[in-house]
Amino acid sequence: MLITSAGSILGRNLAQHFAGMGGKIVVTDCDKALLKQTYAECIEAGYHVYPYPIPDYSQRSVDELFSFIESHFEQSVDVLINNWLNRPLPTLISASSGEEFGSQFSDLAQSMYSFGHSCAEQMCKYHKHGVIVNLLTNECVDKILGTESASSMVSGLTKSWAKELGPFDIRVGGILPSVHHSPHDDYLQSFAQIKDETGKKHRVHHRERFF
């Protein structure tokens, strides 16, 4: 299993949970300090994970990460937790320019796509019936305005990927933050859904969207 943004609170807890189940977990993040903290907390709890600090989220860097996993563990990724922080995008009445909006929007789309692309390519190469979970968590608990745009984009990507990868028996789903509940409820719901869907990986043989 590969978990992105593993230095985030949710990423850290997911790493501990799945490592506790005995899985081989690779955790990655651009922030070396946060990734180191995740690794330290996992070790302290008695769980082993493999940290991989990634320099950036360019396609080349992401491809190198997947190649490393393939050579080091002698197997491909079977579950990708494509986890990203949902930072509020500039609103129409803000002072931000279109360039700022476009840059922030494209950064999220490019990062999510880079991991999804490399993972799908590797799963297809090894005929692995894996799972990709596109996950957004709100970074600012008091700022909902501006988060819906990114959620809509991820929703569309997830549905498209599910149709594209369905013939390969690769399941794709998305878990997005709600604007109608508290951030704590969203956190618990996301964690529960991820556990449920990854747990069904070896029991379900048909494509299913779970978002």
Residue frames as a rotation matrix with the C-alpha (Angstrom) as fourth column:
MET 1
0.574 0.819 0.000 0.00
0.819 -0.574 0.000 0.00
0.000 0.000 -1.000 0.00
LEU 2
-0.624 -0.716 0.314 1.15
0.716 -0.684 -0.137 3.52
0.313 0.139 0.939 -0.83
ILE 3
0.461 0.739 -0.492 -0.14
0.866 -0.495 0.068 6.51
-0.193 -0.457 -0.868 1.14
THR 4
-0.259 -0.507 0.822 0.46
0.647 -0.723 -0.242 10.03
0.718 0.469 0.515 -0.16
SER 5
-0.004 0.161 0.987 0.52
-0.440 -0.886 0.143 13.17
0.898 -0.434 0.075 2.02
ALA 6
0.252 0.077 -0.965 1.50
0.540 0.816 0.206 10.80
0.803 -0.573 0.164 4.81
GLY 7
-0.800 -0.583 -0.139 2.68
0.458 -0.446 -0.769 13.70
0.387 -0.679 0.624 6.94
SER 8
-0.362 0.766 0.532 -0.90
-0.562 -0.634 0.531 14.91
0.744 -0.106 0.660 7.35
ILE 9
-0.457 0.242 0.856 -2.94
-0.836 0.212 -0.507 13.88
-0.304 -0.947 0.106 10.38
LEU 10
0.640 0.762 0.096 -5.17
-0.663 0.611 -0.433 11.55
-0.389 0.214 0.896 8.38
GLY 11
0.499 -0.532 -0.684 -2.22
-0.512 0.456 -0.728 10.12
0.699 0.713 -0.045 6.44
ARG 12
-0.550 -0.746 0.375 -0.40
-0.715 0.188 -0.674 9.40
0.432 -0.638 -0.637 9.68
ASN 13
-0.194 0.564 0.803 -3.38
-0.780 0.408 -0.475 7.62
-0.595 -0.718 0.360 11.22
LEU 14
0.801 0.457 -0.387 -4.01
-0.598 0.576 -0.558 5.60
-0.032 0.678 0.734 8.08
ALA 15
0.043 -0.885 -0.464 -0.38
-0.605 0.346 -0.717 4.50
0.795 0.311 -0.521 8.06
GLN 16
-0.688 -0.293 0.664 -0.59
-0.725 0.317 -0.611 3.29
-0.031 -0.902 -0.430 11.65
HIS 17
0.239 0.885 0.400 -3.89
-0.777 0.421 -0.467 1.52
-0.582 -0.200 0.788 11.06
PHE 18
0.854 0.150 -0.498 -2.84
-0.477 0.610 -0.633 -0.46
0.208 0.778 0.592 8.00
ALA 19
-0.210 -0.963 -0.168 0.65
-0.631 0.264 -0.729 -1.15
0.747 -0.047 -0.663 9.33
GLY 20
-0.457 0.120 0.881 -1.03
-0.833 0.289 -0.471 -2.58
-0.311 -0.950 -0.032 12.41
MET 21
0.659 0.738 0.145 -2.88
-0.599 0.632 -0.492 -5.00
-0.455 0.237 0.858 10.14
GLY 22
0.220 -0.688 0.691 0.44
0.170 0.725 0.668 -6.35
-0.961 -0.029 0.276 8.91
GLY 23
0.894 0.179 0.411 0.51
0.424 -0.038 -0.905 -4.72
-0.146 0.983 -0.109 5.51
LYS 24
-0.265 -0.958 0.110 3.59
0.924 -0.220 0.313 -3.46
-0.276 0.184 0.943 3.68
ILE 25
0.763 0.624 -0.170 3.14
0.594 -0.780 -0.198 0.29
-0.256 0.049 -0.965 3.84
VAL 26
-0.461 -0.817 0.347 5.09
0.878 -0.476 0.046 2.93
0.128 0.326 0.937 1.93
VAL 27
0.574 0.609 -0.547 4.46
0.687 -0.722 -0.082 6.49
-0.445 -0.329 -0.833 3.10
THR 28
-0.378 -0.712 0.592 5.47
0.913 -0.392 0.111 9.52
0.153 0.582 0.799 1.07
ASP 29
0.761 0.530 -0.373 5.38
0.576 -0.818 0.012 13.29
-0.299 -0.224 -0.928 1.40
CYS 30
0.412 -0.602 0.684 7.26
0.418 -0.542 -0.729 16.33
0.810 0.586 0.028 0.11
ASP 31
0.493 -0.178 0.851 7.60
-0.694 -0.671 0.262 17.61
0.525 -0.720 -0.454 3.66
LYS 32
-0.146 -0.668 -0.730 10.50
-0.022 0.740 -0.673 15.60
0.989 -0.082 -0.122 5.10
ALA 33
-0.844 -0.189 0.502 9.89
-0.460 -0.225 -0.859 16.81
0.275 -0.956 0.103 8.67
LEU 34
0.031 0.946 0.323 6.24
-0.983 0.086 -0.160 15.73
-0.179 -0.312 0.933 8.70
LEU 35
0.536 0.106 -0.837 7.09
-0.466 0.864 -0.190 12.42
0.704 0.492 0.513 7.03
LYS 36
-0.535 -0.807 -0.248 9.78
-0.122 0.365 -0.923 11.81
0.836 -0.463 -0.294 9.65
GLN 37
-0.620 0.390 0.681 7.19
-0.780 -0.219 -0.586 12.46
-0.079 -0.894 0.440 12.37
THR 38
0.497 0.824 -0.272 4.82
-0.855 0.518 0.008 9.94
0.148 0.229 0.962 10.82
TYR 39
0.202 -0.529 -0.825 7.60
-0.169 0.810 -0.561 7.36
0.965 0.252 0.074 10.66
ALA 40
-0.778 -0.562 0.281 8.63
-0.324 -0.024 -0.946 8.03
0.538 -0.827 -0.163 14.27
GLU 41
-0.252 0.770 0.586 5.07
-0.945 -0.067 -0.320 7.65
-0.207 -0.634 0.745 15.57
CYS 42
0.631 0.445 -0.635 4.60
-0.620 0.782 -0.069 4.40
0.466 0.437 0.769 13.66
ILE 43
-0.182 -0.799 -0.573 7.85
-0.040 0.588 -0.808 2.97
0.982 -0.124 -0.139 15.05
GLU 44
-0.779 -0.088 0.621 6.91
-0.583 -0.263 -0.769 4.10
0.231 -0.961 0.154 18.56
ALA 45
0.175 0.942 0.287 3.59
-0.962 0.225 -0.151 2.29
-0.207 -0.250 0.946 18.21
GLY 46
-0.217 -0.359 0.908 5.41
-0.279 0.914 0.295 -0.86
-0.936 -0.189 -0.298 17.11
TYR 47
0.746 0.533 0.399 4.48
0.258 0.321 -0.911 -0.61
-0.614 0.783 0.102 13.43
HIS 48
-0.393 -0.918 0.056 6.91
0.353 -0.095 0.931 -0.74
-0.849 0.386 0.361 10.53
VAL 49
0.844 0.531 0.073 6.43
0.279 -0.319 -0.906 1.51
-0.458 0.785 -0.417 7.53
TYR 50
-0.140 -0.901 0.410 8.82
0.938 0.011 0.345 2.51
-0.316 0.434 0.844 4.76
PRO 51
0.498 0.316 -0.808 9.21
0.190 -0.948 -0.254 6.31
-0.846 -0.027 -0.532 4.39
TYR 52
-0.160 -0.518 0.840 9.99
0.978 0.029 0.205 7.73
-0.130 0.855 0.502 0.96
PRO 53
0.085 0.139 -0.987 10.56
0.195 -0.973 -0.121 11.51
-0.977 -0.182 -0.110 0.91
ILE 54
0.217 0.069 0.974 9.68
0.965 0.134 -0.224 12.68
-0.146 0.989 -0.038 -2.58
PRO 55
-0.726 -0.632 -0.271 11.32
0.601 -0.774 0.199 15.86
-0.336 -0.019 0.942 -3.91
ASP 56
-0.652 0.600 -0.463 8.23
-0.656 -0.753 -0.050 17.01
-0.379 0.271 0.885 -5.81
TYR 57
-0.029 0.756 0.654 5.09
0.000 0.654 -0.756 15.65
-1.000 -0.022 -0.019 -7.42
SER 58
-0.111 -0.097 -0.989 6.27
-0.957 -0.258 0.132 15.79
-0.268 0.961 -0.064 -11.03
GLN 59
0.845 0.474 -0.245 5.50
-0.530 0.803 -0.274 12.74
0.067 0.361 0.930 -13.14
ARG 60
0.192 -0.865 -0.464 9.19
-0.317 0.393 -0.863 11.86
0.929 0.313 -0.199 -13.25
SER 61
-0.618 -0.443 0.649 9.56
-0.722 -0.005 -0.691 11.87
0.310 -0.897 -0.317 -9.45
VAL 62
0.210 0.792 0.574 6.37
-0.873 0.416 -0.255 9.85
-0.441 -0.447 0.778 -9.00
ASP 63
0.782 0.014 -0.623 7.47
-0.433 0.732 -0.527 7.33
0.449 0.681 0.578 -11.64
GLU 64
-0.262 -0.958 -0.115 10.79
-0.438 0.224 -0.871 6.95
0.860 -0.177 -0.478 -9.80
LEU 65
-0.389 0.215 0.896 8.90
-0.903 0.102 -0.417 6.23
-0.182 -0.971 0.155 -6.57
PHE 66
0.676 0.723 0.141 6.86
-0.666 0.682 -0.303 3.47
-0.315 0.110 0.943 -8.18
SER 67
0.517 -0.587 -0.623 9.97
-0.339 0.528 -0.778 2.02
0.786 0.614 0.074 -9.82
PHE 68
-0.523 -0.706 0.478 11.66
-0.702 0.038 -0.712 1.97
0.484 -0.707 -0.515 -6.42
ILE 69
0.042 0.632 0.774 8.72
-0.881 0.388 -0.269 0.14
-0.471 -0.670 0.574 -4.85
GLU 70
0.851 0.317 -0.418 8.75
-0.508 0.695 -0.509 -2.38
0.130 0.646 0.753 -7.70
SER 71
0.204 -0.872 -0.445 12.47
-0.264 0.389 -0.882 -3.12
0.943 0.298 -0.151 -7.32
HIS 72
-0.567 -0.477 0.671 12.75
-0.725 -0.098 -0.682 -2.92
0.391 -0.873 -0.290 -3.52
PHE 73
-0.190 0.599 0.778 9.68
-0.760 0.412 -0.503 -4.98
-0.621 -0.687 0.377 -2.63
GLU 74
-0.972 -0.235 -0.020 9.68
-0.181 0.689 0.702 -7.07
-0.151 0.685 -0.712 -5.82
GLN 75
-0.342 0.916 0.209 6.00
0.923 0.369 -0.110 -6.39
-0.178 0.155 -0.972 -6.32
SER 76
-0.602 0.202 0.773 3.71
0.299 -0.840 0.453 -3.61
0.740 0.504 0.445 -7.46
VAL 77
-0.896 0.387 0.219 1.43
-0.410 -0.529 -0.743 -1.37
-0.172 -0.756 0.632 -5.42
ASP 78
-0.716 0.696 -0.049 -1.95
0.614 0.662 0.429 -3.02
0.331 0.278 -0.902 -4.82
VAL 79
0.453 0.841 -0.297 -3.63
0.891 -0.419 0.173 -0.14
0.021 -0.343 -0.939 -2.95
LEU 80
-0.661 -0.590 0.463 -3.07
0.571 -0.796 -0.200 3.58
0.487 0.133 0.864 -3.51
ILE 81
0.326 0.667 -0.670 -4.44
0.886 -0.464 -0.030 6.04
-0.331 -0.583 -0.742 -0.97
ASN 82
-0.351 -0.386 0.853 -4.26
0.763 -0.646 0.022 9.18
0.543 0.659 0.521 -3.14
ASN 83
0.378 0.505 -0.776 -4.59
0.919 -0.303 0.251 11.52
-0.108 -0.808 -0.579 -0.17
TRP 84
-0.529 -0.536 0.658 -4.45
0.636 -0.764 -0.111 15.32
0.562 0.360 0.745 -0.58
LEU 85
-0.530 0.305 -0.791 -5.27
0.571 -0.562 -0.599 18.41
-0.627 -0.769 0.123 1.43
ASN 86
0.047 0.666 0.744 -8.21
0.950 -0.259 0.172 20.38
0.308 0.699 -0.646 0.04
ARG 87
-0.683 -0.344 -0.645 -7.01
0.545 -0.827 -0.136 23.96
-0.487 -0.444 0.752 0.39
PRO 88
0.374 0.896 -0.240 -9.74
0.492 -0.411 -0.768 26.53
-0.786 0.169 -0.595 -0.31
LEU 89
-0.307 -0.412 0.858 -9.43
0.950 -0.190 0.249 27.92
0.061 0.891 0.449 -3.83
PRO 90
-0.939 -0.034 -0.342 -9.67
0.075 -0.991 -0.108 31.69
-0.335 -0.127 0.933 -4.42
THR 91
-0.039 0.990 0.139 -13.26
0.769 0.119 -0.628 32.86
-0.638 0.082 -0.766 -4.73
LEU 92
0.064 0.142 0.988 -14.62
0.915 -0.403 -0.002 35.25
0.398 0.904 -0.156 -7.36
ILE 93
0.829 0.322 0.457 -14.88
0.153 -0.917 0.369 38.11
0.538 -0.236 -0.809 -4.87
SER 94
0.601 -0.712 -0.363 -11.38
0.564 0.056 0.824 37.63
-0.566 -0.700 0.436 -3.48
ALA 95
0.629 -0.450 -0.634 -8.38
-0.548 -0.835 0.049 39.72
-0.552 0.316 -0.772 -4.51
SER 96
-0.154 -0.728 0.668 -6.65
0.043 0.670 0.741 36.68
-0.987 0.142 -0.072 -6.02
SER 97
-0.244 -0.030 -0.969 -5.90
-0.895 -0.377 0.237 36.60
-0.372 0.926 0.065 -9.74
GLY 98
0.792 0.543 -0.279 -6.90
-0.610 0.684 -0.400 33.99
-0.026 0.487 0.873 -12.26
GLU 99
0.120 -0.852 -0.509 -3.29
-0.490 0.396 -0.777 32.86
0.864 0.343 -0.370 -12.40
GLU 100
-0.643 -0.321 0.696 -3.33
-0.763 0.185 -0.619 32.14
0.070 -0.929 -0.363 -8.66
PHE 101
0.301 0.844 0.443 -6.55
-0.772 0.489 -0.407 30.15
-0.560 -0.220 0.799 -8.98
GLY 102
0.781 0.024 -0.624 -5.24
-0.526 0.565 -0.636 28.23
0.338 0.825 0.454 -11.98
SER 103
-0.235 -0.964 -0.124 -1.91
-0.636 0.249 -0.731 27.44
0.735 -0.093 -0.671 -10.34
GLN 104
-0.554 0.068 0.829 -3.48
-0.772 0.329 -0.543 26.08
-0.310 -0.942 -0.130 -7.16
PHE 105
0.523 0.844 0.122 -6.13
-0.690 0.503 -0.521 24.12
-0.501 0.189 0.845 -9.07
SER 106
0.654 -0.308 -0.691 -3.63
-0.524 0.474 -0.707 22.61
0.545 0.825 0.149 -11.50
ASP 107
-0.439 -0.844 0.308 -1.19
-0.811 0.225 -0.540 21.67
0.386 -0.487 -0.783 -8.72
LEU 108
-0.197 0.462 0.865 -3.83
-0.688 0.564 -0.458 19.48
-0.699 -0.685 0.206 -7.09
ALA 109
0.804 0.570 -0.169 -4.98
-0.498 0.491 -0.714 17.95
-0.324 0.658 0.679 -10.38
GLN 110
0.368 -0.750 -0.550 -1.42
-0.674 0.192 -0.713 17.28
0.640 0.633 -0.435 -11.55
SER 111
-0.552 -0.593 0.586 -0.34
-0.833 0.353 -0.427 15.67
0.047 -0.724 -0.689 -8.26
MET 112
0.076 0.686 0.723 -3.40
-0.572 0.625 -0.532 13.43
-0.817 -0.373 0.440 -8.08
TYR 113
0.868 0.256 -0.425 -3.08
-0.494 0.359 -0.792 12.45
-0.050 0.897 0.439 -11.74
SER 114
0.016 -0.959 -0.282 0.66
-0.873 0.124 -0.471 11.70
0.487 0.253 -0.836 -11.50
PHE 115
-0.641 -0.229 0.733 0.11
-0.659 0.652 -0.374 9.13
-0.392 -0.723 -0.569 -8.75
GLY 116
0.344 0.861 0.376 -3.02
-0.420 0.499 -0.758 7.70
-0.840 0.103 0.533 -10.36
HIS 117
0.697 -0.128 -0.706 -1.26
-0.701 0.085 -0.708 7.36
0.151 0.988 -0.030 -13.72
SER 118
-0.358 -0.926 -0.122 1.84
-0.843 0.376 -0.385 5.62
0.402 -0.035 -0.915 -12.35
CYS 119
-0.514 0.218 0.830 -0.22
-0.568 0.638 -0.519 3.32
-0.643 -0.738 -0.204 -10.17
ALA 120
0.590 0.807 0.023 -2.65
-0.476 0.370 -0.798 2.32
-0.653 0.459 0.602 -12.93
GLU 121
0.433 -0.524 -0.734 0.24
-0.812 0.127 -0.570 1.67
0.392 0.842 -0.370 -15.30
GLN 122
-0.640 -0.738 0.212 1.96
-0.747 0.535 -0.395 -0.60
0.178 -0.411 -0.894 -12.78
MET 123
-0.217 0.650 0.728 -1.25
-0.500 0.566 -0.655 -2.43
-0.838 -0.506 0.202 -11.85
CYS 124
0.764 0.514 -0.390 -2.03
-0.571 0.256 -0.780 -3.11
-0.301 0.819 0.489 -15.51
LYS 125
0.032 -0.865 -0.501 1.54
-0.897 0.196 -0.395 -4.27
0.440 0.463 -0.770 -16.14
TYR 126
-0.894 -0.419 0.161 1.25
-0.439 0.743 -0.504 -6.93
0.092 -0.522 -0.848 -13.43
HIS 127
-0.341 0.855 -0.391 -2.45
-0.051 0.399 0.916 -7.68
0.939 0.332 -0.092 -13.99
LYS 128
-0.895 -0.023 -0.446 -3.15
0.439 0.136 -0.888 -6.69
0.081 -0.990 -0.111 -10.40
HIS 129
0.017 0.971 0.239 -6.76
0.554 -0.208 0.806 -6.14
0.832 0.119 -0.542 -9.38
GLY 130
-0.722 -0.501 -0.477 -6.01
0.671 -0.338 -0.660 -3.24
0.170 -0.796 0.580 -7.08
VAL 131
0.466 0.846 -0.260 -7.74
0.885 -0.440 0.153 -0.28
0.015 -0.301 -0.953 -5.49
ILE 132
-0.705 -0.569 0.422 -7.20
0.541 -0.817 -0.198 3.46
0.457 0.089 0.885 -5.95
VAL 133
0.307 0.778 -0.548 -8.82
0.950 -0.288 0.122 5.79
-0.063 -0.557 -0.828 -3.44
ASN 134
-0.426 -0.347 0.835 -8.85
0.437 -0.887 -0.145 9.51
0.792 0.303 0.530 -4.26
LEU 135
0.253 0.454 -0.854 -9.17
0.960 -0.008 0.279 11.28
0.120 -0.891 -0.438 -0.94
LEU 136
-0.263 -0.269 0.927 -9.53
0.153 -0.960 -0.236 14.97
0.953 0.080 0.293 -0.06
THR 137
0.120 0.299 -0.947 -9.48
0.991 0.021 0.132 16.38
0.060 -0.954 -0.294 3.46
ASN 138
0.741 0.230 0.631 -10.18
0.269 -0.963 0.034 20.00
0.615 0.145 -0.775 4.29
GLU 139
-0.304 -0.941 -0.152 -7.07
0.662 -0.093 -0.744 21.78
0.685 -0.327 0.651 5.55
CYS 140
-0.926 0.036 0.375 -8.96
-0.234 -0.835 -0.497 24.70
0.295 -0.548 0.782 7.11
VAL 141
-0.681 0.679 -0.275 -11.81
0.732 0.645 -0.220 23.53
0.028 -0.351 -0.936 9.30
ASP 142
-0.158 0.634 -0.757 -13.33
0.440 -0.642 -0.628 27.02
-0.884 -0.432 -0.177 9.40
LYS 143
-0.356 -0.005 -0.935 -13.22
-0.690 -0.673 0.266 27.70
-0.630 0.739 0.236 5.65
ILE 144
-0.039 0.446 0.894 -15.70
0.396 0.829 -0.396 25.76
-0.917 0.339 -0.209 3.54
LEU 145
0.859 0.392 -0.330 -16.12
-0.086 -0.524 -0.847 28.37
-0.505 0.756 -0.416 0.79
GLY 146
0.325 -0.755 -0.570 -13.71
-0.944 -0.294 -0.149 27.60
-0.055 0.586 -0.808 -2.02
THR 147
-0.541 -0.545 0.641 -13.36
-0.557 0.803 0.213 23.88
-0.631 -0.242 -0.738 -1.32
GLU 148
0.366 0.808 0.463 -16.27
-0.133 0.538 -0.833 22.73
-0.921 0.243 0.304 -3.50
SER 149
0.625 -0.145 -0.767 -14.44
-0.776 -0.226 -0.589 23.41
-0.088 0.963 -0.254 -6.78
ALA 150
-0.473 -0.873 -0.119 -11.63
-0.874 0.482 -0.068 21.00
0.117 0.072 -0.991 -6.00
SER 151
-0.465 0.374 0.802 -14.09
-0.292 0.791 -0.538 18.41
-0.836 -0.484 -0.259 -4.71
SER 152
0.638 0.753 -0.164 -16.06
-0.359 0.102 -0.928 18.60
-0.681 0.651 0.336 -7.96
MET 153
0.274 -0.635 -0.722 -12.89
-0.940 -0.018 -0.341 18.18
0.204 0.772 -0.601 -10.00
VAL 154
-0.740 -0.581 0.339 -11.80
-0.656 0.735 -0.171 15.12
-0.150 -0.349 -0.925 -8.01
SER 155
-0.040 0.828 0.560 -15.31
-0.272 0.530 -0.803 13.69
-0.961 -0.184 0.204 -8.26
GLY 156
0.749 0.331 -0.574 -15.20
-0.601 -0.025 -0.799 13.94
-0.279 0.943 0.180 -12.05
LEU 157
-0.150 -0.898 -0.414 -11.71
-0.940 0.259 -0.222 12.45
0.306 0.356 -0.883 -12.29
THR 158
-0.647 -0.104 0.756 -12.66
-0.537 0.766 -0.354 9.56
-0.542 -0.635 -0.551 -10.04
LYS 159
0.388 0.873 0.297 -15.74
-0.267 0.415 -0.870 8.65
-0.882 0.258 0.394 -12.09
SER 160
0.654 -0.207 -0.728 -13.73
-0.752 -0.075 -0.655 8.84
0.081 0.976 -0.204 -15.30
TRP 161
-0.439 -0.899 -0.003 -10.92
-0.882 0.431 -0.191 6.67
0.173 -0.081 -0.982 -13.92
ALA 162
-0.317 0.393 0.863 -13.41
-0.443 0.743 -0.501 4.10
-0.839 -0.541 -0.061 -12.61
LYS 163
0.773 0.628 -0.089 -14.87
-0.331 0.280 -0.901 3.67
-0.541 0.726 0.424 -16.10
GLU 164
0.442 -0.686 -0.578 -11.43
-0.836 -0.082 -0.542 3.57
0.324 0.723 -0.610 -17.71
LEU 165
-0.584 -0.799 0.146 -9.94
-0.782 0.505 -0.366 1.00
0.219 -0.328 -0.919 -15.33
GLY 166
0.213 0.789 0.576 -13.06
-0.845 0.445 -0.297 -1.10
-0.490 -0.424 0.761 -14.87
PRO 167
0.807 0.122 -0.578 -12.13
-0.484 0.697 -0.529 -3.55
0.338 0.707 0.621 -17.67
PHE 168
-0.146 -0.941 -0.305 -8.86
-0.317 0.336 -0.887 -4.22
0.937 -0.033 -0.347 -15.83
ASP 169
0.517 0.462 -0.721 -10.68
0.523 0.497 0.693 -5.02
0.678 -0.735 0.015 -12.56
ILE 170
-0.728 -0.658 -0.194 -9.05
0.602 -0.477 -0.641 -2.05
0.329 -0.584 0.743 -10.86
ARG 171
0.330 0.907 -0.262 -11.48
0.916 -0.240 0.322 -0.36
0.229 -0.346 -0.910 -8.49
VAL 172
-0.765 -0.508 0.395 -11.43
0.429 -0.860 -0.275 3.43
0.479 -0.040 0.877 -8.18
GLY 173
0.341 0.895 -0.286 -13.33
0.864 -0.179 0.470 5.44
0.369 -0.408 -0.835 -5.61
GLY 174
-0.484 -0.473 0.736 -13.33
0.168 -0.876 -0.452 8.87
0.859 -0.095 0.503 -4.06
ILE 175
0.179 0.476 -0.861 -13.97
0.978 0.010 0.209 10.11
0.108 -0.879 -0.464 -0.54
LEU 176
-0.400 -0.256 0.880 -14.62
0.408 -0.910 -0.079 13.83
0.821 0.327 0.469 -0.43
PRO 177
-0.924 0.037 -0.381 -15.25
0.346 -0.345 -0.873 16.25
-0.163 -0.938 0.306 2.45
SER 178
-0.043 0.984 0.172 -18.86
0.951 -0.012 0.309 17.16
0.306 0.177 -0.935 3.11
VAL 179
-0.776 -0.151 0.612 -20.04
0.065 -0.985 -0.161 20.75
0.627 -0.085 0.774 3.44
HIS 180
0.161 0.958 0.236 -22.99
-0.358 -0.166 0.919 19.72
0.920 -0.233 0.317 5.59
HIS 181
0.826 0.075 -0.559 -21.22
0.424 0.571 0.703 18.10
0.372 -0.818 0.439 8.55
SER 182
0.820 -0.569 0.060 -18.50
-0.444 -0.567 0.694 18.98
-0.360 -0.596 -0.718 10.98
PRO 183
0.200 -0.841 -0.503 -14.85
-0.859 0.097 -0.503 18.37
0.472 0.533 -0.703 10.02
HIS 184
-0.525 -0.384 0.760 -14.65
-0.759 0.615 -0.214 15.74
-0.385 -0.689 -0.614 12.79
ASP 185
0.394 0.752 0.528 -17.54
-0.294 0.648 -0.703 13.83
-0.871 0.121 0.477 11.20
ASP 186
0.795 -0.153 -0.586 -15.82
-0.591 0.018 -0.806 14.01
0.134 0.988 -0.076 7.81
TYR 187
-0.241 -0.968 0.068 -12.61
-0.946 0.219 -0.241 12.63
0.218 -0.122 -0.968 9.31
LEU 188
-0.387 0.150 0.910 -14.36
-0.505 0.791 -0.345 9.68
-0.771 -0.593 -0.230 10.94
GLN 189
0.692 0.717 0.080 -16.38
-0.283 0.372 -0.884 8.94
-0.664 0.590 0.460 7.80
SER 190
0.522 -0.577 -0.628 -13.30
-0.794 -0.060 -0.605 9.06
0.311 0.815 -0.489 5.55
PHE 191
-0.499 -0.773 0.392 -11.34
-0.865 0.470 -0.173 6.76
-0.051 -0.425 -0.904 7.84
ALA 192
-0.105 0.553 0.826 -14.21
-0.352 0.756 -0.551 4.28
-0.930 -0.349 0.115 8.08
GLN 193
0.833 0.474 -0.286 -14.79
-0.403 0.163 -0.901 4.20
-0.380 0.865 0.327 4.32
ILE 194
0.163 -0.858 -0.487 -11.13
-0.919 0.048 -0.392 3.65
0.360 0.511 -0.781 3.53
LYS 195
-0.602 -0.371 0.707 -10.90
-0.675 0.709 -0.204 0.74
-0.426 -0.600 -0.677 5.98
ASP 196
0.235 0.807 0.542 -14.04
-0.249 0.588 -0.769 -0.81
-0.940 0.046 0.339 4.52
GLU 197
0.847 0.160 -0.506 -13.09
-0.510 -0.017 -0.860 -0.46
-0.146 0.987 0.067 0.86
THR 198
-0.091 -0.946 -0.312 -9.49
-0.925 0.196 -0.325 -1.62
0.369 0.259 -0.892 1.20
GLY 199
-0.483 -0.040 0.875 -10.69
-0.611 0.730 -0.304 -4.52
-0.627 -0.682 -0.377 3.34
LYS 200
0.520 0.780 0.347 -12.96
-0.209 0.511 -0.834 -5.67
-0.828 0.361 0.429 0.53
LYS 201
0.056 -0.547 -0.835 -10.17
-0.940 -0.311 0.141 -5.65
-0.337 0.777 -0.531 -2.05
HIS 202
-0.861 -0.490 -0.137 -9.69
-0.509 0.817 0.271 -9.40
-0.020 0.303 -0.953 -2.09
ARG 203
-0.597 0.705 0.383 -13.40
0.289 0.635 -0.717 -10.18
-0.748 -0.317 -0.582 -1.76
VAL 204
0.467 0.798 -0.381 -14.92
-0.050 -0.406 -0.913 -8.05
-0.883 0.445 -0.150 -4.52
HIS 205
-0.442 -0.660 0.608 -14.23
0.527 0.357 0.771 -8.84
-0.726 0.661 0.190 -8.16
HIS 206
0.182 0.508 0.842 -16.44
0.958 -0.284 -0.036 -6.32
0.221 0.813 -0.538 -9.92
ARG 207
-0.748 -0.465 0.474 -16.00
0.414 -0.885 -0.215 -2.59
0.519 0.036 0.854 -10.39
GLU 208
0.352 0.845 -0.402 -17.79
0.898 -0.184 0.400 -0.39
0.264 -0.502 -0.824 -7.90
ARG 209
-0.347 -0.393 0.852 -17.66
0.092 -0.918 -0.386 3.30
0.933 -0.055 0.354 -7.21
PHE 210
0.038 0.345 -0.938 -17.81
0.943 0.299 0.148 3.99
0.331 -0.890 -0.314 -3.52
PHE 211
-0.796 -0.283 -0.535 -18.43
0.505 -0.798 -0.330 7.70
-0.333 -0.533 0.778 -3.32
